[in-house]
Structure formats: C-alpha cells, structure tokens
Amino acid sequence: MQKIRQPMTKIEVIELMKDSIKGTVHEEMFRQFKASRAVDALDLEQVGDGWWRRFLKRHKSKLSTSRGERFSATRADWTRYETIKDMYDGIYPQMVEAGVAVKLDTPIFTDMEGNEVDEDDPKRFGRKQEYKITHPELIFFADETGCNTSQKKDGHVGGRKYVCARGSRPQQLASTTDHSFTVLPFTSATGEAVCCVVIFQCANEDELKATWATGIDVFVDPVKEKNNVIPFENNSGKGKYYPFGPSCEFNGITIPCFHFSSPSGGITGTILAKILTKFDALGIAPRDNGVVPFLLVDGHQSCLDPALLEYINGEGHKWKICLGVPYATSLWQVGDARSRMVTSSRHGPRKRKN
C-alpha cells in the first residue's frame, strides 16, 4: 500500500486483519488461543493492541511506523499500475524493433534466473512473460544522481558521537560552499557496470579543469621533483595522487570515467550525445546483423534535445532510446534500487567529511 501512496494506520491494519480471518479456520484458532489465556469473553473476537505489538515485533526487519508526508496528487498519477504497464507495453515492442528482444508465440513463466517454469512452480518469479531478451549486452540504463559539495545538510554518520566538555556541543569545521555535480552511471541488462560519468557545474560548458577529471587524493603523498613540481605521469592512476574516476570493464573493453560540465551541473542533450559518441568510438555496442543498441532513461527534457535526436538517428550510429514515466523511477529505474540509494546516501557524507 505504501508503494501506491496509500499507507495504512494501525487501526486500518487491525481492521484488515479482522476481515482477513473472518469466517475462516484462523478465526476459530484465534478465539481458542485467547480463551486458553483466560481473556475476557467480550474480547475473544477482537484483534487488538497486543496482536499489533507482537505483529510489529515479528516483522521488525521489514516494517516500522513513521509519520506520513504529503505526496503530490499530480505525481501520484504516474505511479499507478496502469501507467507502469502502459510504459512497458510501449517499451517492449521498441526492443523488438531494435533487435535486442523477440516476442514469444506463447507467453511463459520463468524463475529468477530466466529459466522457464510452470505456473504453480514455487520458483516462479513475476508475471507471465510475452517477450524474451536476446541481447542483454546491448540494453543500457542510465540514471543520474545530483550531489553537492556542501556539508551543511550532512547528518550524523552512523550515529557517531564525539568527546566534548560537559554542557558544550562538539562543532566540526565544514565546507558550506554550494557546488553541484551529477554522477551518471550506465549499466547494462547483464547487470554489469558500463561507465561512470561525472558532470560538474560550470558557467562555461567547454571549461573543465584538469584536476576535476583527475581528482586529488589528499591522503596520498605525491612524488615530487627537485623543484617541488608534481609530475603528472608519475602521480596518475589508481592509488596515486591523481587517481582519476572509476573505470569499467565491459565487453572486453576498458571504459574510463567521462567528465563534462554544464551551467547547472546536470545532464544536457549535448552531453548525452557526446557520451554515446564516445561509446561508439570505443565499440562497446556493435551493430551486427542490423541490431541497434537500446537505452532506457527517465523522462528528462535533455532526451528531446535536437543535438541528441540528430545523433541517435544518424547513419552508422543509430540508437533506440525510450523514456520511462516520470516520478515513478523508484519503481522501475535500475539506479533507484534501494540498495544503491542507501549506499549513496551513506557514503556521500563520509567522503565529504574526509
């Protein structure tokens, strides 16, 4: 219910449980259980506070209670089952047209590994499938995450506490300079990381300082020449003073971290076109037998930029790009998986502190 923006209160959960067991064998078992504990006869039929407390305790790894927050009804319109279904009903035929999937003559059920199983098989996972992915290595996902160098809103890291004089508060030096940047990871349907892109905020889109791309590891002592000059060649690479961004190995190709800049520090159509140009130059998505690489992104306006549309429709470097529904990326976007978002929110403040 929470996922469709209709969270339930304690009273509603109790009422739901009453309705669920009414007229079933569980209702009689419940009455017998309460009678065996000398519960007042008037309370034998009731699922009450005691059940509620034990229910939360049994499922504490999955459930908790919290204050609610308002969610725009306009945004809620995009998170309905029908909307998500319409999205995929539009995407799968485009995958078939790109040559990365085929439509099955007879829909099937599969397990989590993609093996066909019967409908009543306990290993069955998900709904009946009408399509089969044939080239997962040519299906890509991109999901940007906005970041900021300011530490003003960083919370406590893991509840860490500091020693201080009684009655005082431990204050820490922190950067309050707002400088936005975007991290844009690309992944493939094989589950592999393809590329990491970092976009810095800069008024001049063509200006990109060298140290922004190389990075500086302040915990590494650089190798210096006699005149205290730090030679670039001897200090570049993983574990060195200039570590650069993370590189990825995909389809036997090493893909370095790409760096760009924009006035807002966010993605633009021109930058996305440049990224795909670099992908094609590296040859990570071969177009054999008429197959066209497929990219799924959220409904950002940058995907409608003429620079991008011109590139992806050009001969020799065509791409099939589909847009997912906005506001519902937490339900369908690979990069919005809870495991990734929690990791990002935890490590961001720690890195800024260091």
C-alpha positions as CSV (number, residue, x, y, z in Angstrom):
1,M,0.0,0.0,0.0
2,Q,2.9,2.3,0.7
3,K,4.2,2.0,-2.8
4,I,1.0,3.3,-4.3
5,R,0.9,6.2,-1.8
6,Q,-1.9,4.8,0.4
7,P,-0.1,3.9,3.7
8,M,-2.3,2.3,6.4
9,T,-2.7,3.3,10.0
10,K,-2.6,1.0,13.0
11,I,-6.4,0.9,13.2
12,E,-6.7,0.1,9.5
13,V,-4.2,-2.7,9.7
14,I,-6.1,-4.3,12.7
15,E,-9.4,-3.9,10.8
16,L,-7.8,-5.6,7.7
17,M,-6.7,-8.5,9.8
18,K,-10.2,-8.9,11.3
19,D,-11.7,-9.0,7.8
20,S,-9.0,-11.4,6.6
21,I,-9.6,-14.1,9.2
22,K,-13.4,-13.7,9.5
23,G,-15.2,-16.9,8.5
24,T,-12.0,-18.9,8.2
25,V,-10.4,-21.6,10.3
26,H,-8.0,-19.0,11.6
27,E,-10.8,-17.1,13.3
28,E,-11.7,-20.1,15.4
29,M,-8.0,-20.8,16.2
30,F,-7.6,-17.2,17.3
31,R,-10.6,-17.5,19.6
32,Q,-9.3,-20.7,21.2
33,F,-5.9,-19.1,21.6
34,K,-7.3,-16.1,23.5
35,A,-9.7,-18.4,25.6
36,S,-6.7,-20.5,26.7
37,R,-5.2,-17.4,28.2
38,A,-8.3,-16.5,30.2
39,V,-9.1,-13.5,28.2
40,D,-12.4,-11.7,28.9
41,A,-15.2,-13.3,26.9
42,L,-16.1,-9.9,25.4
43,D,-12.6,-9.7,24.0
44,L,-12.4,-13.1,22.4
45,E,-13.4,-11.9,18.9
46,Q,-11.0,-8.9,18.9
47,V,-7.7,-8.4,17.2
48,G,-6.2,-5.7,19.5
49,D,-3.2,-3.8,20.6
50,G,-1.4,-6.9,21.9
51,W,-1.6,-8.5,18.5
52,W,-0.4,-5.3,16.9
53,R,2.7,-5.0,19.1
54,R,3.6,-8.7,18.5
55,F,3.0,-8.3,14.8
56,L,5.4,-5.4,14.5
57,K,8.0,-7.3,16.6
58,R,7.8,-10.3,14.4
59,H,8.3,-8.2,11.3
60,K,10.6,-5.6,12.6
61,S,13.2,-6.2,9.8
62,K,10.6,-5.2,7.2
63,L,8.0,-3.0,8.9
64,S,8.1,0.1,11.1
65,T,5.9,3.1,11.9
66,S,6.6,6.6,10.9
67,R,4.9,10.0,10.5
68,G,3.5,10.5,7.0
69,E,4.3,13.1,4.5
70,R,2.2,14.6,1.7
71,F,2.8,13.4,-1.9
72,S,1.5,15.5,-4.8
73,A,-1.5,14.0,-6.4
74,T,-0.1,15.0,-9.8
75,R,3.0,12.8,-9.1
76,A,0.7,10.1,-7.8
77,D,-0.9,9.9,-11.2
78,W,2.3,8.5,-12.6
79,T,2.7,5.7,-10.0
80,R,-0.3,3.7,-10.8
81,Y,-0.1,0.1,-12.0
82,E,-1.8,1.0,-15.3
83,T,0.7,3.7,-16.0
84,I,3.7,1.4,-15.4
85,K,2.1,-1.3,-17.5
86,D,1.5,1.2,-20.4
87,M,5.1,2.2,-20.2
88,Y,6.4,-1.4,-20.6
89,D,3.7,-2.1,-23.3
90,G,5.3,0.7,-25.2
91,I,9.0,-0.2,-24.5
92,Y,9.0,-4.0,-25.3
93,P,7.9,-3.5,-29.0
94,Q,10.7,-0.9,-29.4
95,M,13.2,-3.5,-28.0
96,V,11.9,-6.0,-30.7
97,E,12.3,-3.3,-33.4
98,A,15.8,-2.7,-32.2
99,G,16.6,-6.4,-32.4
100,V,17.5,-6.9,-28.7
101,A,14.4,-8.9,-27.9
102,V,11.8,-11.1,-29.5
103,K,8.1,-11.6,-28.9
104,L,7.2,-15.2,-27.8
105,D,4.5,-17.1,-29.6
106,T,3.3,-18.4,-26.3
107,P,3.9,-16.4,-23.0
108,I,5.8,-18.3,-20.3
109,F,6.7,-18.1,-16.6
110,T,10.3,-18.1,-15.5
111,D,12.3,-18.2,-12.3
112,M,14.7,-15.5,-11.2
113,E,17.4,-17.0,-13.4
114,G,15.3,-16.7,-16.5
115,N,14.6,-20.5,-16.8
116,E,11.1,-21.5,-17.9
117,V,8.9,-23.0,-15.2
118,D,5.3,-24.0,-14.7
119,E,2.8,-21.5,-13.3
120,D,2.5,-23.5,-10.0
121,D,6.2,-23.9,-9.6
122,P,7.4,-22.4,-6.2
123,K,10.4,-21.0,-8.0
124,R,8.2,-19.0,-10.4
125,F,9.1,-15.3,-10.3
126,G,6.9,-12.4,-11.6
127,R,4.2,-12.3,-14.2
128,K,3.8,-14.3,-17.4
129,Q,6.3,-13.0,-19.9
130,E,5.5,-12.2,-23.6
131,Y,9.0,-11.1,-24.6
132,K,12.5,-12.6,-24.3
133,I,15.6,-10.5,-24.2
134,T,18.1,-11.8,-26.7
135,H,20.9,-9.2,-26.4
136,P,21.1,-8.0,-22.8
137,E,24.6,-6.7,-23.5
138,L,23.1,-4.1,-25.9
139,I,20.5,-2.8,-23.5
140,F,21.6,0.1,-21.3
141,F,20.2,2.0,-18.4
142,A,21.3,5.5,-17.2
143,D,20.2,7.2,-14.0
144,E,21.7,10.5,-12.8
145,T,22.1,11.4,-9.1
146,G,22.5,15.0,-8.1
147,C,25.2,15.8,-5.5
148,N,26.6,18.8,-3.7
149,T,30.0,19.6,-2.1
150,S,28.3,21.5,0.8
151,Q,28.3,19.7,4.1
152,K,25.6,21.9,5.7
153,K,22.9,19.2,5.4
154,D,25.1,16.2,6.2
155,G,23.6,14.3,9.1
156,H,25.3,12.1,11.7
157,V,27.4,9.2,10.2
158,G,26.1,6.0,11.7
159,G,25.2,7.8,15.0
160,R,28.8,8.7,15.6
161,K,29.5,10.7,18.8
162,Y,32.4,12.9,19.9
163,V,34.0,13.6,23.2
164,C,33.4,17.2,24.4
165,A,33.3,19.2,27.6
166,R,30.1,18.8,29.6
167,G,27.4,21.3,28.6
168,S,29.1,22.1,25.3
169,R,28.5,20.9,21.7
170,P,31.2,19.3,19.5
171,Q,31.4,21.6,16.5
172,Q,33.2,20.5,13.3
173,L,34.7,22.5,10.5
174,A,32.6,22.0,7.4
175,S,32.5,23.3,3.9
176,T,29.4,25.4,3.1
177,T,30.2,26.2,-0.5
178,D,27.5,25.0,-2.8
179,H,28.9,23.4,-5.9
180,S,26.6,21.0,-7.6
181,F,27.6,18.0,-9.7
182,T,25.9,14.9,-11.1
183,V,27.0,11.3,-11.1
184,L,25.6,9.4,-14.1
185,P,26.3,5.6,-14.0
186,F,25.5,3.5,-17.1
187,T,24.6,-0.2,-16.5
188,S,23.6,-3.0,-18.9
189,A,20.9,-5.6,-18.7
190,T,23.6,-8.1,-18.0
191,G,23.9,-6.5,-14.6
192,E,27.4,-5.1,-15.4
193,A,28.6,-1.6,-14.8
194,V,29.4,0.1,-18.2
195,C,30.6,3.6,-17.4
196,C,30.7,6.3,-14.8
197,V,30.1,9.9,-15.9
198,V,30.6,13.0,-13.7
199,I,29.2,16.3,-14.7
200,F,30.5,19.4,-12.9
201,Q,28.8,22.8,-12.5
202,C,30.5,25.5,-14.6
203,A,29.1,28.6,-16.3
204,N,31.3,27.8,-19.4
205,E,30.3,24.4,-20.7
206,D,33.6,24.0,-22.5
207,E,35.7,24.7,-19.4
208,L,36.8,21.6,-17.5
209,K,39.8,22.0,-15.1
210,A,42.3,19.1,-15.3
211,T,42.1,18.4,-11.6
212,W,38.3,17.9,-11.9
213,A,38.9,15.0,-14.1
214,T,42.0,13.6,-12.4
215,G,40.8,14.1,-8.8
216,I,43.2,14.6,-5.9
217,D,43.7,12.0,-3.2
218,V,44.7,14.1,-0.2
219,F,45.7,11.0,1.7
220,V,48.5,10.2,-0.8
221,D,51.9,12.0,-0.7
222,P,52.7,12.9,-4.3
223,V,56.0,12.2,-5.9
224,K,57.8,15.5,-6.4
225,E,60.7,16.6,-8.4
226,K,63.6,18.7,-7.0
227,N,61.9,22.0,-7.7
228,N,58.7,20.7,-5.8
229,V,56.9,20.2,-9.2
230,I,54.4,17.3,-9.1
231,P,54.9,15.4,-12.4
232,F,51.6,14.3,-13.8
233,E,52.9,11.0,-15.3
234,N,54.4,9.6,-12.1
235,N,51.4,10.5,-10.0
236,S,48.5,9.3,-12.1
237,G,46.5,6.2,-11.6
238,K,44.7,4.2,-9.0
239,G,46.2,4.6,-5.5
240,K,48.2,7.7,-6.6
241,Y,47.9,11.4,-6.1
242,Y,45.8,11.8,-9.2
243,P,43.6,8.7,-9.0
244,F,41.1,9.6,-11.8
245,G,37.5,8.4,-11.7
246,P,36.5,4.7,-11.7
247,S,36.9,2.8,-15.0
248,C,34.8,-0.2,-16.0
249,E,35.4,-3.4,-18.0
250,F,32.6,-4.2,-20.4
251,N,32.6,-6.5,-23.4
252,G,36.3,-6.8,-23.1
253,I,36.8,-3.0,-23.3
254,T,38.2,-0.7,-20.6
255,I,35.9,2.4,-20.4
256,P,37.4,5.3,-18.4
257,C,35.4,7.7,-16.3
258,F,33.9,10.5,-18.5
259,H,33.8,14.1,-17.3
260,F,31.8,17.1,-18.6
261,S,30.5,20.4,-17.3
262,S,27.2,22.3,-17.6
263,P,25.9,25.6,-16.1
264,S,23.6,23.6,-13.8
265,G,25.9,20.7,-13.1
266,G,23.2,18.4,-14.6
267,I,22.8,16.4,-17.8
268,T,22.0,18.0,-21.1
269,G,21.2,16.6,-24.5
270,T,24.6,17.7,-25.9
271,I,26.4,15.9,-23.1
272,L,24.3,12.7,-23.6
273,A,25.1,12.8,-27.3
274,K,28.8,13.1,-26.5
275,I,28.6,10.1,-24.2
276,L,27.0,8.0,-26.9
277,T,29.6,9.2,-29.4
278,K,32.4,8.0,-27.0
279,F,30.6,4.7,-26.6
280,D,30.5,4.2,-30.4
281,A,34.2,5.2,-30.7
282,L,35.1,2.5,-28.2
283,G,32.9,0.0,-29.9
284,I,31.1,-1.2,-26.8
285,A,27.8,-1.7,-28.7
286,P,28.4,-3.4,-32.1
287,R,25.6,-3.2,-34.6
288,D,25.8,-6.7,-36.1
289,N,23.0,-8.0,-38.3
290,G,21.0,-4.8,-38.0
291,V,20.8,-4.8,-34.2
292,V,20.6,-1.3,-32.7
293,P,21.7,-0.6,-29.1
294,F,18.9,0.3,-26.7
295,L,18.9,2.9,-24.0
296,L,16.3,3.4,-21.3
297,V,16.3,6.7,-19.4
298,D,13.9,8.7,-17.3
299,G,11.7,11.4,-18.9
300,H,14.2,14.2,-18.7
301,Q,13.9,17.0,-21.2
302,S,17.5,16.6,-22.2
303,C,16.4,13.5,-24.2
304,L,14.4,15.7,-26.5
305,D,17.4,18.0,-27.3
306,P,17.9,18.3,-31.1
307,A,21.6,17.6,-30.7
308,L,20.8,14.2,-29.2
309,L,18.0,13.4,-31.7
310,E,20.2,14.2,-34.6
311,Y,23.0,11.9,-33.4
312,I,20.9,8.8,-32.5
313,N,19.2,8.9,-35.9
314,G,22.4,9.3,-37.9
315,E,23.6,6.6,-40.2
316,G,26.2,4.3,-38.7
317,H,25.5,5.3,-35.1
318,K,21.8,4.8,-34.5
319,W,20.5,4.3,-31.0
320,K,17.0,3.3,-29.8
321,I,16.1,5.5,-26.8
322,C,13.0,5.1,-24.7
323,L,11.8,7.3,-21.9
324,G,10.3,5.9,-18.7
325,V,7.4,7.5,-16.9
326,P,8.5,10.4,-14.6
327,Y,8.1,10.5,-10.8
328,A,7.9,6.7,-10.6
329,T,11.6,5.9,-11.1
330,S,11.8,4.3,-7.7
331,L,9.6,1.5,-9.1
332,W,11.3,0.9,-12.5
333,Q,14.8,2.5,-12.7
334,V,17.8,0.3,-12.1
335,G,19.8,3.1,-10.4
336,D,17.0,3.8,-8.0
337,A,17.2,0.4,-6.3
338,R,17.0,0.8,-2.5
339,S,20.4,-0.9,-2.1
340,R,22.1,1.6,-4.3
341,M,20.3,4.7,-2.9
342,V,21.1,3.7,0.7
343,T,24.7,3.1,-0.2
344,S,25.0,6.5,-1.9
345,S,23.3,8.4,1.0
346,R,25.6,6.8,3.5
347,H,29.0,7.2,1.7
348,G,28.4,10.7,0.4
349,P,28.7,12.5,3.8
350,R,31.6,10.3,4.8
351,K,33.6,11.2,1.7
352,R,32.9,14.9,2.1
353,K,34.0,14.7,5.8
354,N,37.3,13.1,4.8
